[in-house]
């Protein structure tokens, strides 16, 4: 059913477009303005399911975009500026119809073009297209999302055998970024024996794209025929873990019927209490009793923060004063009650609980945050639960209702609700340690208490879904690398682990019939990630880190993760004994020994309030399952196996190198190919850091800088050891918008400040300047990695993270020759040879330049780096910098 040129002009709804007939096709362009829109009714049936046409761009202006859509059945399929590809396009309209009749029907098919015009030829409905690509239904999850766990099977039948190999490539349709399958740029199809003209591939997926994309946003290109052939995925891409998420946590809510209705049920229950008490007797709890006796409320202890003002966004803010909350103090007294049975501690718990509820209400009334972290309110809920049996149940239930009335506003607030300063992070890629984290706990505390049963059930489901999605995502991206969803150490070694192991402690106690704890591999391999990130300390800092990503980059202290790992052992020590031994061995490599007495009481302090950062202190009293973890004694004979000199963490896009593990060893990091967005800075692809006796080649930038410097330097390639390619016409409009928004937020928060106004006026003309930087945080590819006892070789391709209008190629080869030598060889080609290129190398101290030799020192640690520039022969070395 081919449509003639007359059909193009006669049967089309074309009030907003010009359709210019040509032989076998037409040109589609705007009638006026920059947007063309028009469509035609297509007869679609099971016998003639395919629509095919040839597409090319006649004219492409700035921000050119092309979209097609079957209006009554499916999504928009898009091709954005750099994502536009000419060729042969095929749709299975009937198969992808969500509202099609059983056998046939009419479909209104619509075309749109922005800022350009296209030529469409040979538009027709066919029974069998010239190139047919079938994605077997096994790749779908209930025809709603692509299943990340399934195998792929492609079939391309064709009467003529192609002369070239048939390959499939995947692209983001909007920006043209290549999507790798199994870390390769294409999938090659093989002939199916016994079926002439049929080709297939059924690989097991172990790596695809790790961000959600709407339907019509992934383009498949088929290579090997006379011209490229394309089709779009008709359904959304929703990434999940490598293994089925139901292996981690079930998708249904049948577990709710197994929840306990007695108390305690948060972190502890009647069966666990004897184990906890025995563990506390062994580790000591005199500090808990001393604190429970001495903690008091100081009514003068308040703090100032900002509260929202107004009915519409953007809200103004005003300074508000709110009381201090005593959540750790409340839980300390509740724990003292459970350990001793003395009701005086339960009664004192209520003094803190009532004060905290009043503080929460004050915060809500003043439209300000309670805390950036949800852990305090989780502790407050646990305190209510732990003293329930020593209290009036009517009082307890009323408290639960009043607590939820306030905190449900925060748990479901998100980033853009009516309060100011709320941690709205609820997604799986975030740390999930803010207000939203509290919802599941609220549901468990209120379950079947008769005060808000319907809401409790809703909170259980919504809270559980958030946890399930978060934990499944973390396991999927961690694989055997132990990365907790971000490469920024301040987060993955800070608050990110709380969510994972607090869930384990909650799940261990919450059920009438105990359930098996999920096996979270991102916790079991957690130590591996940190072993490679560790750098020797300095002064009173025992361990430092490389500083990659969204880190403050000041003293470079790395949080000790021993506490995290011991806490994991407290939940997993007897559930997964083999893996627990590996965790213990990782601790021994980091700390010099595994300490089975890590949680034992060291000394008793007298204090009237909980010390700073006392969050989660209760976990050490729950860690009884680490008792009995036996780490094998170290082999006294030195191993003859060669040391592993480098490690690639593909999902995080980081490659670590070393010459040894002692304090004087050389260590280096290379950054290319991350697929994680959380706290990933833009502009650092193909960056490297070198450390020996101090930071020699550094990652610059300062996360906590001014609103301007954070956007224009910290997130720019200027702050990293990579390449600048200067296109004078390139602008980063998003930078300008982000700077303006940041400045306005500052203004709304802190009112008029002449210094900031002056800073804004000074930089306003340059807010959109690209400054030669990379324009995307993701898109680099690690093309090669090899390591042995003599050298490590890496090839990084950062071409795609620059604008295609200025960069044709940026490939960097990076070689570490043991023990101290490095070779950096770059291939850079700009679209315009006149575009200036700058090779960047950052130091802590001012370097000395002598012809082609640059030398820099780390004076207080004794480190020295000497960089000899070999190419380009006419290169000019320029020192830029100053104090700070």
LONUPA-801779 format. One line per 2 residues: number of its first residue (from 1); their letters; for each residue x, y, z of C-alpha. Coordinates in steps of 0.2 Angstrom, whole numbers, plus 5000, padded with zeros to 4 digits. Example, Ala and Ser with C-alpha at 12.3 -4.5 7.8 and 13.67 -1.06 7.14 Angstrom:
BEGIN
1	as	5062 4978 5039; 5068 4995 5036
END
This chain:
BEGIN
1	xx	5000 5000 5000; 5011 5014 4994
3	xx	5005 5032 4995; 5007 5042 4979
5	xx	5013 5060 4978; 4995 5065 4976
7	xx	4990 5057 4993; 5003 5068 5001
9	xx	4995 5084 4996; 4977 5078 4996
11	xx	4974 5067 5010; 4985 5075 5023
13	xx	4980 5086 5038; 4992 5100 5034
15	xx	4986 5116 5041; 5003 5119 5050
17	xx	5015 5113 5036; 5019 5114 5018
19	xx	5020 5097 5009; 5029 5099 4992
21	xx	5027 5083 4981; 5042 5075 4973
23	xx	5045 5059 4964; 5041 5045 4976
25	xx	5040 5057 4990; 5038 5075 4997
27	xx	5047 5088 5007; 5040 5092 5024
29	xx	5043 5110 5030; 5035 5123 5041
31	xx	5021 5134 5033; 5026 5148 5045
33	xx	5037 5150 5059; 5049 5136 5064
35	xx	5037 5122 5067; 5029 5110 5054
37	xx	5015 5098 5060; 5005 5087 5049
39	xx	4998 5069 5047; 4989 5056 5037
41	xx	4977 5042 5041; 4985 5025 5038
43	xx	4976 5009 5036; 4985 4997 5048
45	xx	4981 4978 5049; 4988 4962 5054
47	xx	4991 4958 5036; 5000 4975 5033
49	xx	5008 4980 5049; 5023 4989 5044
51	xx	5026 5007 5039; 5042 5011 5031
53	xx	5050 5026 5022; 5066 5034 5018
55	xx	5071 5050 5027; 5084 5063 5025
57	xx	5086 5081 5031; 5085 5095 5018
59	xx	5089 5109 5030; 5094 5109 5048
61	xx	5094 5124 5059; 5099 5127 5077
63	xx	5090 5115 5089; 5083 5105 5074
65	xx	5072 5091 5079; 5061 5078 5070
67	xx	5047 5068 5078; 5034 5055 5072
69	xx	5019 5049 5081; 5005 5036 5079
71	xx	4992 5048 5088; 4980 5035 5094
73	xx	4991 5021 5098; 5009 5025 5103
75	xx	5022 5037 5109; 5032 5051 5100
77	xx	5048 5044 5092; 5061 5058 5091
79	xx	5077 5062 5082; 5086 5077 5089
81	xx	5100 5088 5081; 5115 5076 5084
83	xx	5104 5061 5085; 5096 5063 5067
85	xx	5102 5050 5055; 5096 5048 5037
87	xx	5091 5031 5031; 5077 5019 5029
89	xx	5065 5018 5044; 5053 5004 5048
91	xx	5039 5003 5061; 5028 4988 5066
93	xx	5014 4999 5069; 5001 4985 5072
95	xx	5012 4976 5084; 5016 4991 5095
97	xx	4999 4998 5095; 4992 4999 5113
99	xx	4974 5003 5107; 4973 4994 5090
101	xx	4958 4983 5085; 4961 4965 5084
103	xx	4963 4964 5066; 4964 4981 5058
105	xx	4960 4999 5060; 4964 5017 5055
107	xx	4979 5026 5063; 4983 5044 5062
109	xx	5001 5046 5059; 5009 5063 5063
111	xx	5025 5071 5058; 5033 5086 5066
113	xx	5049 5096 5062; 5057 5110 5072
115	xx	5070 5122 5064; 5072 5113 5047
117	xx	5064 5103 5034; 5065 5084 5029
119	xx	5062 5074 5013; 5052 5058 5015
121	xx	5051 5045 5001; 5043 5028 4998
123	xx	5031 5030 5012; 5020 5014 5012
125	xx	5012 5001 5023; 5019 4984 5019
127	xx	5017 4965 5024; 5035 4962 5024
129	xx	5048 4977 5024; 5064 4977 5015
131	xx	5073 4976 5031; 5065 4967 5046
133	xx	5071 4968 5064; 5061 4958 5076
135	xx	5064 4960 5095; 5057 4945 5103
137	xx	5044 4948 5116; 5055 4940 5129
139	xx	5064 4956 5130; 5049 4965 5137
141	xx	5042 4965 5155; 5023 4964 5153
143	xx	5025 4974 5137; 5028 4990 5148
145	xx	5047 4990 5150; 5062 4982 5143
147	xx	5067 4968 5154; 5085 4971 5159
149	xx	5088 4953 5164; 5082 4945 5148
151	xx	5092 4938 5133; 5090 4947 5117
153	xx	5085 4938 5100; 5085 4948 5084
155	xx	5079 4941 5067; 5083 4950 5051
157	xx	5076 4940 5036; 5081 4946 5019
159	xx	5080 4938 5002; 5097 4944 4997
161	xx	5112 4940 5008; 5121 4955 5013
163	xx	5139 4957 5007; 5144 4965 5024
165	xx	5142 4959 5042; 5125 4964 5049
167	xx	5127 4974 5065; 5116 4983 5077
169	xx	5120 4999 5085; 5110 5008 5098
171	xx	5108 5027 5101; 5099 5039 5111
173	xx	5088 5047 5098; 5088 5064 5105
175	xx	5107 5068 5106; 5115 5054 5096
177	xx	5125 5047 5110; 5130 5029 5107
179	xx	5123 5016 5119; 5134 5001 5122
181	xx	5128 4983 5124; 5139 4972 5134
183	xx	5153 4986 5133; 5154 4985 5114
185	xx	5149 4998 5102; 5139 4986 5091
187	xx	5130 4969 5091; 5135 4957 5077
189	xx	5122 4945 5070; 5126 4928 5064
191	xx	5117 4917 5051; 5105 4905 5057
193	xx	5110 4888 5050; 5096 4880 5039
195	xx	5087 4897 5037; 5094 4906 5022
197	xx	5093 4925 5024; 5090 4924 5043
199	xx	5102 4931 5056; 5101 4931 5075
201	xx	5110 4935 5091; 5105 4930 5108
203	xx	5118 4937 5120; 5115 4938 5139
205	xx	5114 4956 5144; 5127 4962 5157
207	xx	5128 4980 5152; 5116 4992 5144
209	xx	5111 5010 5148; 5108 5014 5166
211	xx	5096 5029 5165; 5077 5029 5162
213	xx	5072 5034 5144; 5054 5037 5138
215	xx	5047 5027 5124; 5054 5032 5107
217	xx	5070 5038 5114; 5081 5023 5109
219	xx	5086 5021 5091; 5092 5005 5083
221	xx	5103 5006 5067; 5105 4990 5056
223	xx	5121 4990 5046; 5125 4979 5032
225	xx	5112 4983 5019; 5113 4995 5004
227	xx	5108 5009 5016; 5107 5011 5035
229	xx	5090 5005 5042; 5082 5011 5058
231	xx	5069 5008 5070; 5064 5015 5087
233	xx	5060 5005 5103; 5041 5008 5106
235	xx	5042 5006 5125; 5051 5015 5139
237	xx	5068 5009 5144; 5068 5007 5163
239	xx	5085 5000 5169; 5085 4987 5183
241	xx	5098 4976 5191; 5108 4962 5182
243	xx	5099 4949 5191; 5080 4949 5193
245	xx	5075 4962 5206; 5063 4949 5214
247	xx	5079 4939 5219; 5082 4954 5231
249	xx	5065 4958 5236; 5048 4952 5230
251	xx	5038 4963 5219; 5021 4960 5228
253	xx	5015 4965 5245; 5011 4948 5253
255	xx	5025 4951 5266; 5013 4964 5274
257	xx	5002 4950 5281; 5017 4943 5290
259	xx	5021 4959 5300; 5022 4959 5318
261	xx	5008 4968 5328; 5016 4967 5345
263	xx	5031 4978 5351; 5045 4981 5349
265	xx	5045 4978 5330; 5058 4991 5323
267	xx	5075 4984 5323; 5071 4973 5338
269	xx	5058 4961 5343; 5054 4949 5358
271	xx	5064 4935 5351; 5079 4946 5347
273	xx	5080 4955 5363; 5089 4941 5373
275	xx	5102 4941 5359; 5104 4960 5360
277	xx	5106 4960 5379; 5119 4946 5378
279	xx	5129 4955 5365; 5127 4971 5376
281	xx	5134 4962 5391; 5149 4956 5381
283	xx	5152 4973 5373; 5147 4984 5387
285	xx	5133 4997 5389; 5139 5008 5404
287	xx	5140 5023 5392; 5121 5020 5388
289	xx	5116 5020 5406; 5127 5035 5410
291	xx	5120 5045 5395; 5102 5040 5400
293	xx	5105 5047 5417; 5114 5063 5412
295	xx	5105 5068 5396; 5094 5084 5398
297	xx	5085 5096 5387; 5092 5113 5385
299	xx	5077 5124 5381; 5089 5138 5375
301	xx	5097 5127 5362; 5090 5133 5345
303	xx	5096 5136 5328; 5092 5148 5314
305	xx	5088 5142 5296; 5077 5148 5282
307	xx	5058 5145 5280; 5048 5147 5265
309	xx	5036 5161 5262; 5022 5164 5249
311	xx	5010 5153 5240; 5018 5151 5223
313	xx	5035 5146 5217; 5048 5152 5218
315	xx	5045 5155 5236; 5054 5168 5246
317	xx	5062 5164 5262; 5064 5171 5279
319	xx	5075 5168 5294; 5067 5157 5307
321	xx	5072 5150 5324; 5068 5132 5328
323	xx	5072 5121 5343; 5084 5107 5343
325	xx	5078 5090 5342; 5084 5076 5354
327	xx	5082 5060 5344; 5098 5051 5349
329	xx	5094 5056 5367; 5076 5048 5366
331	xx	5083 5032 5359; 5097 5031 5372
333	xx	5084 5031 5386; 5073 5019 5377
335	xx	5088 5007 5375; 5092 5009 5393
337	xx	5075 5003 5397; 5076 4988 5386
339	xx	5093 4983 5394; 5088 4985 5412
341	xx	5069 4984 5412; 5069 5000 5423
343	xx	5054 5010 5419; 5062 5027 5424
345	xx	5071 5026 5408; 5055 5024 5398
347	xx	5047 5039 5407; 5062 5049 5403
349	xx	5061 5044 5385; 5044 5052 5384
351	xx	5051 5069 5389; 5062 5069 5374
353	xx	5049 5062 5363; 5036 5075 5367
355	xx	5049 5089 5365; 5054 5082 5348
357	xx	5036 5081 5342; 5034 5099 5347
359	xx	5050 5103 5337; 5044 5094 5322
361	xx	5027 5104 5323; 5037 5121 5324
363	xx	5047 5117 5309; 5031 5113 5299
365	xx	5023 5128 5305; 5038 5139 5299
367	xx	5039 5129 5283; 5057 5124 5286
369	xx	5067 5107 5286; 5067 5096 5301
371	xx	5084 5089 5296; 5093 5085 5280
373	xx	5094 5067 5286; 5079 5055 5290
375	xx	5089 5044 5302; 5084 5055 5317
377	xx	5066 5053 5315; 5069 5034 5312
379	xx	5077 5034 5329; 5063 5044 5336
381	xx	5050 5031 5330; 5061 5017 5336
383	xx	5061 5025 5354; 5042 5025 5354
385	xx	5042 5007 5348; 5055 5002 5361
387	xx	5045 5009 5376; 5028 5005 5370
389	xx	5026 4990 5383; 5030 5001 5397
391	xx	5018 5015 5392; 5000 5019 5390
393	xx	4995 5011 5373; 4983 5026 5371
395	xx	4996 5038 5373; 5008 5028 5361
397	xx	4994 5027 5347; 4990 5046 5349
399	xx	5009 5050 5347; 5010 5039 5332
401	xx	4996 5048 5324; 5003 5065 5328
403	xx	5020 5061 5322; 5014 5055 5305
405	xx	5002 5070 5303; 5018 5081 5303
407	xx	5031 5069 5295; 5020 5063 5280
409	xx	5021 5080 5274; 5040 5079 5274
411	xx	5041 5061 5267; 5031 5065 5252
413	xx	5037 5083 5250; 5050 5080 5236
415	xx	5061 5094 5230; 5048 5107 5225
417	xx	5035 5106 5239; 5030 5122 5250
419	xx	5044 5120 5263; 5062 5126 5261
421	xx	5078 5116 5263; 5070 5099 5262
423	xx	5080 5084 5256; 5068 5078 5242
425	xx	5079 5064 5236; 5068 5049 5233
427	xx	5075 5041 5218; 5086 5025 5217
429	xx	5101 5035 5210; 5101 5046 5226
431	xx	5107 5042 5243; 5089 5040 5249
433	xx	5094 5046 5266; 5083 5061 5268
435	xx	5064 5063 5272; 5057 5050 5260
437	xx	5067 5037 5269; 5056 5038 5284
439	xx	5039 5032 5276; 5042 5013 5277
441	xx	5046 5015 5295; 5031 5025 5299
443	xx	5020 5012 5290; 5028 4998 5301
445	xx	5026 5008 5317; 5007 5012 5313
447	xx	5003 4995 5306; 4986 4989 5313
449	xx	4986 5002 5328; 4969 5008 5323
451	xx	4974 5027 5321; 4977 5028 5303
453	xx	4977 5010 5296; 4973 5015 5278
455	xx	4987 5027 5277; 4999 5015 5286
457	xx	4995 5002 5273; 4998 5015 5259
459	xx	5015 5020 5267; 5020 5002 5269
461	xx	5018 5000 5250; 5025 5016 5244
463	xx	5039 5015 5257; 5043 4997 5252
465	xx	5043 5001 5233; 5056 5015 5236
467	xx	5067 5003 5246; 5065 4989 5233
469	xx	5069 5000 5219; 5084 5008 5228
471	xx	5092 4992 5234; 5089 4983 5217
473	xx	5097 4997 5208; 5112 4997 5219
475	xx	5115 4979 5217; 5113 4981 5198
477	xx	5126 4994 5197; 5138 4987 5210
479	xx	5140 4970 5202; 5156 4964 5210
481	xx	5163 4981 5212; 5154 4987 5228
483	xx	5150 5004 5222; 5136 5012 5231
485	xx	5128 5021 5216; 5141 5035 5216
487	xx	5159 5037 5214; 5160 5052 5225
489	xx	5168 5045 5241; 5160 5058 5253
491	xx	5144 5050 5249; 5148 5032 5246
493	xx	5158 5031 5262; 5146 5043 5271
495	xx	5127 5042 5272; 5123 5030 5257
497	xx	5126 5014 5266; 5114 5018 5280
499	xx	5099 5014 5269; 5105 4997 5264
501	xx	5110 4990 5281; 5096 4999 5291
503	xx	5084 4990 5280; 5092 4973 5284
505	xx	5091 4977 5303; 5073 4982 5300
507	xx	5068 4967 5290; 5077 4955 5303
509	xx	5065 4961 5316; 5048 4966 5308
511	xx	5040 4949 5305; 5030 4936 5315
513	xx	5038 4922 5305; 5056 4927 5302
515	xx	5061 4929 5283; 5078 4927 5275
517	xx	5088 4943 5273; 5090 4948 5255
519	xx	5108 4946 5249; 5114 4963 5245
521	xx	5130 4961 5235; 5133 4980 5235
523	xx	5136 4977 5254; 5146 4961 5252
525	xx	5158 4968 5240; 5158 4985 5248
527	xx	5176 4984 5254; 5184 4980 5237
529	xx	5179 4998 5231; 5187 5006 5246
531	xx	5203 4996 5245; 5207 5004 5228
533	xx	5201 5021 5233; 5213 5022 5249
535	xx	5228 5034 5249; 5240 5036 5263
537	xx	5235 5048 5276; 5244 5064 5283
539	xx	5245 5070 5300; 5230 5066 5310
541	xx	5221 5060 5294; 5223 5041 5293
543	xx	5216 5038 5276; 5214 5050 5261
545	xx	5206 5048 5244; 5208 5054 5226
547	xx	5194 5066 5227; 5184 5062 5211
549	xx	5167 5068 5208; 5157 5080 5219
551	xx	5168 5081 5233; 5174 5096 5244
553	xx	5192 5092 5239; 5200 5101 5254
555	xx	5209 5090 5267; 5204 5075 5256
557	xx	5200 5064 5272; 5191 5048 5267
559	xx	5178 5042 5280; 5184 5026 5288
561	xx	5172 5013 5282; 5177 5000 5295
563	xx	5161 5005 5305; 5151 5002 5289
565	xx	5158 4985 5286; 5157 4980 5304
567	xx	5139 4985 5304; 5136 4974 5288
569	xx	5144 4959 5298; 5132 4963 5312
571	xx	5118 4958 5300; 5126 4946 5289
573	xx	5139 4937 5300; 5129 4921 5302
575	xx	5117 4923 5287; 5131 4923 5274
577	xx	5147 4916 5283; 5158 4914 5268
579	xx	5155 4932 5262; 5157 4938 5279
581	xx	5175 4931 5280; 5179 4941 5264
583	xx	5172 4957 5273; 5183 4954 5288
585	xx	5198 4951 5277; 5195 4968 5268
587	xx	5194 4976 5285; 5211 4968 5290
589	xx	5219 4975 5274; 5212 4992 5277
591	xx	5215 4993 5296; 5230 4981 5298
593	xx	5219 4969 5307; 5202 4963 5310
595	xx	5196 4968 5327; 5182 4957 5334
597	xx	5181 4969 5348; 5177 4984 5337
599	xx	5160 4988 5346; 5167 4985 5363
601	xx	5165 4999 5375; 5181 5009 5376
603	xx	5179 5022 5389; 5165 5031 5398
605	xx	5161 5049 5395; 5150 5061 5405
607	xx	5139 5072 5394; 5122 5080 5395
609	xx	5118 5078 5376; 5123 5067 5362
611	xx	5139 5071 5353; 5139 5078 5335
613	xx	5136 5065 5322; 5130 5052 5334
615	xx	5117 5046 5321; 5115 5027 5321
617	xx	5124 5024 5337; 5111 5010 5341
619	xx	5117 4999 5327; 5132 4992 5337
621	xx	5120 4985 5350; 5111 4976 5335
623	xx	5127 4969 5328; 5127 4952 5338
625	xx	5128 4942 5322; 5146 4948 5320
627	xx	5150 4937 5335; 5159 4922 5329
629	xx	5165 4928 5312; 5182 4919 5311
631	xx	5195 4927 5299; 5208 4914 5294
633	xx	5225 4918 5300; 5237 4926 5287
635	xx	5248 4914 5278; 5266 4917 5286
637	xx	5274 4912 5270; 5274 4927 5258
639	xx	5263 4923 5242; 5272 4921 5226
641	xx	5257 4927 5216; 5260 4944 5208
643	xx	5251 4958 5215; 5236 4965 5205
645	xx	5243 4981 5199; 5227 4989 5192
647	xx	5208 4987 5193; 5194 4993 5182
649	xx	5177 4998 5189; 5167 4999 5173
651	xx	5151 5006 5180; 5159 5020 5189
653	xx	5171 5023 5174; 5186 5023 5185
655	xx	5203 5013 5183; 5215 5012 5198
657	xx	5234 5009 5196; 5247 5006 5209
659	xx	5265 5001 5211; 5262 4993 5228
661	xx	5253 4996 5244; 5265 5004 5256
663	xx	5265 5023 5260; 5278 5027 5247
665	xx	5270 5018 5232; 5264 5026 5217
667	xx	5245 5027 5215; 5235 5034 5200
669	xx	5217 5035 5194; 5210 5037 5177
671	xx	5192 5043 5174; 5183 5037 5158
673	xx	5166 5029 5154; 5155 5031 5170
675	xx	5137 5027 5168; 5133 5034 5185
677	xx	5125 5051 5186; 5124 5054 5205
679	xx	5137 5067 5210; 5146 5065 5194
681	xx	5154 5081 5189; 5154 5086 5170
683	xx	5170 5089 5161; 5181 5076 5169
685	xx	5182 5062 5156; 5199 5056 5152
687	xx	5205 5065 5168; 5219 5057 5178
689	xx	5226 5059 5196; 5243 5054 5201
691	xx	5249 5052 5220; 5265 5048 5227
693	xx	5271 5056 5243; 5257 5068 5241
695	xx	5245 5074 5227; 5256 5076 5211
697	xx	5243 5078 5197; 5227 5084 5206
699	xx	5208 5085 5202; 5204 5103 5206
701	xx	5188 5112 5209; 5179 5115 5226
703	xx	5162 5108 5228; 5157 5121 5242
705	xx	5163 5136 5231; 5152 5151 5227
707	xx	5137 5148 5217; 5146 5154 5201
709	xx	5163 5145 5204; 5154 5129 5207
711	xx	5145 5129 5190; 5158 5137 5180
713	xx	5174 5129 5187; 5170 5114 5198
715	xx	5159 5107 5184; 5170 5112 5170
717	xx	5184 5103 5161; 5195 5118 5167
719	xx	5196 5110 5184; 5202 5093 5177
721	xx	5218 5085 5169; 5209 5083 5152
723	xx	5208 5093 5136; 5199 5110 5131
725	xx	5194 5113 5114; 5188 5131 5111
727	xx	5174 5134 5099; 5171 5153 5100
729	xx	5153 5151 5095; 5149 5137 5108
731	xx	5138 5142 5122; 5131 5133 5137
733	xx	5114 5140 5140; 5111 5127 5154
735	xx	5126 5135 5163; 5118 5152 5162
737	xx	5101 5146 5168; 5109 5136 5182
739	xx	5120 5151 5188; 5105 5163 5187
741	xx	5094 5150 5197; 5108 5148 5210
743	xx	5110 5167 5212; 5091 5169 5214
745	xx	5091 5155 5227; 5104 5164 5236
747	xx	5095 5180 5235; 5079 5172 5241
749	xx	5088 5164 5255; 5099 5178 5261
751	xx	5090 5194 5254; 5101 5208 5247
753	xx	5120 5206 5248; 5130 5220 5239
755	xx	5145 5208 5237; 5135 5195 5228
757	xx	5126 5207 5217; 5143 5214 5212
759	xx	5149 5197 5208; 5134 5193 5198
761	xx	5136 5209 5188; 5154 5205 5185
763	xx	5151 5188 5178; 5134 5190 5170
765	xx	5141 5192 5152; 5151 5176 5153
767	xx	5138 5164 5161; 5135 5154 5145
769	xx	5154 5154 5140; 5159 5136 5136
771	xx	5177 5139 5140; 5182 5124 5129
773	xx	5174 5112 5141; 5165 5095 5138
775	xx	5147 5098 5137; 5140 5081 5144
777	xx	5145 5071 5160; 5142 5054 5152
779	xx	5147 5047 5135; 5165 5043 5137
781	xx	5171 5025 5133; 5185 5014 5139
783	xx	5191 5007 5123; 5205 4996 5131
785	xx	5212 4991 5147; 5227 4979 5151
787	xx	5238 4976 5166; 5252 4965 5171
789	xx	5267 4966 5183; 5276 4978 5172
791	xx	5263 4991 5165; 5245 4996 5164
793	xx	5238 5002 5148; 5222 5012 5146
795	xx	5213 5019 5131; 5199 5032 5134
797	xx	5188 5039 5121; 5180 5056 5126
799	xx	5175 5061 5109; 5156 5060 5113
801	xx	5157 5071 5129; 5161 5086 5118
803	xx	5150 5095 5106; 5150 5086 5089
805	xx	5152 5104 5081; 5169 5106 5088
807	xx	5177 5089 5092; 5179 5074 5079
809	xx	5191 5064 5091; 5198 5065 5108
811	xx	5207 5048 5112; 5219 5047 5126
813	xx	5231 5032 5129; 5237 5032 5147
815	xx	5251 5020 5152; 5258 5017 5169
817	xx	5276 5009 5168; 5281 5002 5185
819	xx	5284 5009 5197; 5285 5028 5194
821	xx	5283 5032 5175; 5268 5038 5165
823	xx	5265 5041 5147; 5250 5051 5140
825	xx	5247 5051 5122; 5232 5061 5115
827	xx	5224 5061 5098; 5214 5076 5096
829	xx	5205 5083 5080; 5193 5098 5080
831	xx	5180 5101 5067; 5189 5117 5063
833	xx	5208 5116 5064; 5208 5134 5070
835	xx	5199 5129 5086; 5212 5132 5100
837	xx	5216 5116 5111; 5223 5116 5128
839	xx	5231 5102 5138; 5228 5104 5156
841	xx	5238 5097 5171; 5235 5104 5189
843	xx	5247 5104 5203; 5245 5109 5222
845	xx	5260 5121 5221; 5267 5132 5208
847	xx	5277 5122 5195; 5294 5127 5187
849	xx	5294 5127 5168; 5311 5125 5159
851	xx	5308 5123 5140; 5298 5107 5138
853	xx	5301 5101 5156; 5288 5106 5170
855	xx	5292 5101 5188; 5281 5102 5203
857	xx	5283 5098 5221; 5273 5094 5236
859	xx	5285 5102 5249; 5278 5095 5265
861	xx	5277 5077 5259; 5292 5076 5248
863	xx	5283 5071 5232; 5290 5077 5215
865	xx	5282 5076 5197; 5292 5080 5181
867	xx	5282 5081 5165; 5292 5081 5149
869	xx	5281 5088 5134; 5286 5079 5118
871	xx	5272 5084 5106; 5266 5095 5099
873	xx	5284 5101 5095; 5278 5120 5094
875	xx	5267 5118 5110; 5267 5133 5122
877	xx	5267 5129 5141; 5258 5142 5151
879	xx	5257 5143 5170; 5240 5149 5176
881	xx	5235 5150 5195; 5238 5158 5211
883	xx	5233 5157 5229; 5219 5145 5234
END
